[in-house]
Amino acid sequence: MTIAEIAEATSLTAPTAHRIALALVDRGFLTRDEVSRRFSVGPAVLRLAQLTDIGHSAFAHVGPLLDTLRADTEETVGLHVRVGSQRVCILELESPHRVRVVSGIGHTYPLTAAAASKAILAWLRPDQIESVLREAPPPLDQTKLRADLRQARHDGYAISFGETIPGAHAVAAPVLDSSGEATASVNVTGPADRLPESRLREIGGELSQKLQLIHRSRRVPRQINNPEDFAPCMP
C-alpha cells in the first residue's frame, strides 16, 4: 500500500501515517519497496503469527511463575521463545519501578547475546549450537560465548551484563521440551545498580529450581548441568 492508501484506511493524516509506517519498518513489522515506495507486511508479523498458539497454550504452565517472579524481584520478567537462530519476547511483565528495563513484546534478538538467549542456546543440541554460531553476524567473541554457555550449563542459568542494553543486567533459565532441549527461557532484567552479580545469582538459583520443579511435573528429562557433558563448548 502507498502512504496515501494507508492514511485513508486508518483515518490518519499522511505525515502521521508515514511516521508510523517508517517506525514499523525499523521494527520489521513492515517492509518498503524503495522503487514503488509501497509498504508490505514484514517478517516480524509472520513470526508473531507463528507464535500465537505458542503464547496461549504451550507455555501456559509458566504464567504463574512469571507473576511470582515479578512480585518477588520487583523487576521486569519475560518469556522468550526460540524462533530459528533468534528469540522473540512473547510475554513481559514490567517492573513497578519508574526506572526499569524492558525487552518489548514482539521484539527479536539473536541467540548469541544476553541471558535470555544464552539460557536457550546452552540447552540446544550440539549441531544446533554450531549452526547458530556459524550464522551469527560479526563481531562475535566465540571463545567468551562458549565459556558463558559452559558456565550456564554448570549453574542451571545464564547471566549477562549490558550485552544488548547498556547498563542492564539480566538472569535467565531455560524452559525445556519433552526431549530436554530449550524452546524458551524466562528472564529477569533490570538496572545494574539493583541487580549486581550477587543478586543475579541468587535469583538465578531460585529460578532454575522452580523451573526444574515444573519440568519434573511435566516429565521433562533432568537437566545435565555438568560442563564436561557439553562438548561443543569445550575448548
N, C-alpha and C positions, 0 to 999 in steps of 0.2 A: 504494500500500500504506500501511496505517497503521503507526505505530511498533511496535505490538504484533505485527503480521504480519512486519515486518522483523526484530524481535528473535527471533521464533520461527524464521524461515527461516535466520538467521545464527548462532543459538545464543548471542546476546549478551543481556546484561541490557537492559531497556528504557531506563534512563538512558544507557548506553553507546551503544546504537543511535541514540538521539535526538541525542546529541552529535555522532556521526559524520555522521548524516544532515544536520544543520544545517551542518556544515563542508562537505559535498559541495554543498549548496545555494549556499553562498558562492562555491564554485569553478565553479558552473554545471553540475555533473555530475548534480544532481537539481533538481527544482522542487517547490514545496509549494503546494497549494491552501489558501488562508487560511480558507476556509469549511469544507471537509471535513477539513482537516488531513492529507490524504493526500499521499504523495510519489510523484513520477513521474520518469522519465528526463529529464535536462536536455539542453540544446543542446551542451554540451561533449562528451558521449558521442557524439553524432551527428557532430560534427566529427572526433573521433578515428577513428570508423568509416570516414569518407571517406578518411582518411589512411593506413589500414592498408597498402594496396598501395603507396602512395607511399613510405612509410618503408622498405619492404623491397625495392623494385625500382628505381623511377625515380631515386633518389638514392644507389644503392649505390656508384656511382663516386666519391662524395665521402667515403665512410667512411675510406679510408686517409689522406686529407688531415686529417681531424679527429684521428686518432691522432697524426700527426706534429705538428700544431699544439699539441696539449696537451703533448706531450713537449718541444717547443722552448720554449714560453712558460711552462709550469707554471701556466697559468691555465685557467679554465673555458671550454670550447669547445662551441658548439651549432650545430645545424642548425634553421633556422626556415623554415616553409613558408607561403606566402600562401594564405589562405582568405578570398576576398572582400576586404573592407577591413581585415582583420586578419591577423596572423601567429600561427602555432602552433609552439611548440617541440616537435619530434618526436624529437630525439636530442640528448643532452647528456653530455659527458664532464667531470666535475668536477675542479677544481684539487686537487692533492695538499696544498696549504697548509691549515692549520687555519682560517685566516680566508680565506673565499672568497665569491664572488658566484655565484648560480645563477638561472636563469630558471624552471626547473621543467618537466619534460616534460608536455605536455598543456595548459600554461597559454597563454592567448591575450592578445595585446597589439594595440593599434591600430597602423596603418601610419604614423602621424604622429609617433611619438616613439621615440627610441633608435636606435642604429646599425643593429641588425638590421632594423628597419623601414625606415629611410631607404635602406638598401642595396637593398631591394626596390622601394620607391616610385620611386626615381630612375631605375629602368630599366623602368618601365611605359610604355605608350603615353600620349600627352598627354591623351586623353579619359578614360583610366582614372585618371590622376593627379587630374584635375579632379573626377571623381566621388568619389574618396576624400576630397578636401579639402572638398567640399560636405557629405559625410556626417559629417565629424569633429565630435565633441562639443566645445563650448567649455570652457575658453578655449584658443584655438589662435592662435599668432602666425604667420600665414601668410607674412609677409614674411621672418621668420627661417628658417622651414622651407624656403621656396623658395630662399633663399640657401644653406642647407645642402645641398639637392638639387643645385644648380648645382656646388657645391664637390665633392660626391661624384662627379658625372659627370666632373669635371675630374681628380680624383685616382684614380678607379677603386675607391674605398672610402669608407665613411662612418664618422665618429666621433661619440661622444656623451659628455657629462659629467653623470652623475646625473639623466638625464631620466626614468627610471622607478624607479630605486632610488637614494636619496641616498647619495653617496659612492662610487658605482660608475662606472667608466669603461669604455668599450667601443669596439671597432672591428669592422666587418663589410664583407664584399664580396658581390656578387650571384652567384647560381647561375642561369645563363641557359638558356632552352629553345632549340629549333631556329630560332625566329624572332628571337632576340636579346633577348627580354623576360625579366625576372626572375620566376622561380617560387619562389625560395627565397633564403636568404642564410646564410652561415657567419659566426659572430661569435666574438670572444674578449673576455671580460669579467672584470674583477677590481677590487680596491680601488684608489682613486685614487693612493695612495702607491706602488703597484707599477706602475701604468700611467699615468705622466704623458703629456702630449700627444706628446712626442718619441718615446716608446716605442710609443704607439698608431700613429703614422705609420710607424715602422719596421716594425711587424707588418703594418700595412695594405698597404704596398707589396709585401711578400713574399707576403701572402695573395692580393692581386689578381693578381700574376704567376702564382702556382701555379694559380689558378682559370682564368686565361686559357689556360694550357697544357692544362688539362682540356677547356676549351671547344673549343680547336683540334682536339684529338684526337677530339672528337665532332662536328666540323664545324659548330660554332655560329658565326654571324656575328661579326665583330670588334666589340668594344665601341667605341662612339663616345663618347669622353670629353670632346670639345670642348664647353664650356658654351654656345657660340653655336648649337650644333645642338639645344639643349634648350629650345625656345621657351616651353613652359608655365611654366618657372621664371625667365624673363627678366622684368625689371620692366615 
